[in-house]
Amino acid sequence: MTHLKPSEVASYWDQGYLIQRQALKIPELASACTLIMVLVDRYASQLYQEGKISCLFEGEPFERRLVLINQQAELKASLWDLARAFDCPELFHLIRHPAILDRLESLLGPEISWTGSYVTRLKLPQNQGTVFPWHQDSQYYGQMTQHLHVVSLWVPLVEVNEDNGCLYIIPGSHNWSLLKGQREEDNKVHTLEEVEQRGTPVALPMKQGDILLFSNLTCHASKLNTSSNVRWSVDLRYVASPQFQRQTEQQRQGYDGLKNHYRVEPITVRSRQPEKVASLPQLQAFVRRYSLLRSTIGKNL
Ligand SMILES: O=C(O)CCC(=O)C(=O)O
């Protein structure tokens, strides 16, 4: 069992985030990396056939290949959706990994659902489009969700630091309530307040195997990747399953808001009642439904 220590739980609630060093073994990240390699491979083949790149850049390192492709062909927006249409059983091991769910249990209680959101982030070198301004995730989910506790799990697939675009967090900002944000042309929410004046940002360098947990009200951002490689990461979202526990009216409305945002009912990944936990086929069907409702992948890739 890898539940959090009381001091770690206290730190999460005090700071609004928690890093767990080496929570995962590096081979356990392999499926997430393999999925990326498969999709980048497919993308390269398509561009090559269209005559947009001069070679496939096969054999280039994981964090480098897309940079080289991107030097010859403009990155397609659909690559943002890279892993939304995944149907790779190994990835479900990551989503349901006991080292992750045990820790989440310490923050969310014993009944846990995954929202379906599995986002592969590719932060390209010198690419403003992959910069994320300060935001709270509830600014994306909608106002009602500010009363709900949603945990974001952020998992680096390469070592991340201030050069290649690690995450930045403002400790304690989860206590500021929901800040006003505006969705800009780039489709990202920009917080209207100068949050760096209000709190002190900290950079969160991490290694492969580390995981970061933070709340839907924690202000976070990621800056320009000034390195020459892609910063790859994945992030997922979890929430307490409402079916098995009492909720306040505000939490119920928050949960409905989250459901509206994701357009699917989050699926149970841990429960005191094992028969309630989604099986692999149920998870696969759920992901297919989620992907159909939300994704554009398949149209361009
Ligand atoms: O990975 C990034 O660069 C940004 C991630 C983020 O903002 C999020 O997961 O909410």
The ligand as a Gaussian input file, in Angstrom:
#p B3LYP/6-31G(d) Opt

LIG

0 1
 O        1.619000      20.334000     -19.093000
 C        1.498000      21.547000     -19.250000
 O        2.321000      22.233000     -19.829000
 C        0.284000      22.234000     -18.711000
 C       -0.576000      21.293000     -17.988000
 C       -1.760000      21.926000     -17.391000
 O       -1.909000      23.098000     -17.358000
 C       -2.779000      21.067000     -16.824000
 O       -2.620000      19.843000     -16.802000
 O       -3.803000      21.621000     -16.377000

